[in-house]
Amino acid sequence: MSESFRTTPSDQPWSGSANPGNGHQGGYGDDQHSEDDAGEAGKVVLVGILGGLLSAAGYMIYRRLPDEQKQRLNTQVRSVVQQRITELRQNFNI
């Protein structure tokens, strides 16, 4: 649409054109936000895949440990979890 047919001045915030003060272009087809969202979604998927691979590798290693090392590891993990639960209960006064 040409500038000669505008019903509101282009410098008004309700006109729908770019507002030089905030650097945001009006409209639903804002390409910058959709590109940012796609990039963020890709990062989230990548982190999820890496987390899955690391947990699978950890499980494979754990499975091959001798029984006494598994028991020691279990007791260490339980003590750490119990300490963390105690900390959280103290912090939240439960």
Beta strands, then each sheet from edge to edge (+ up, - down):
end
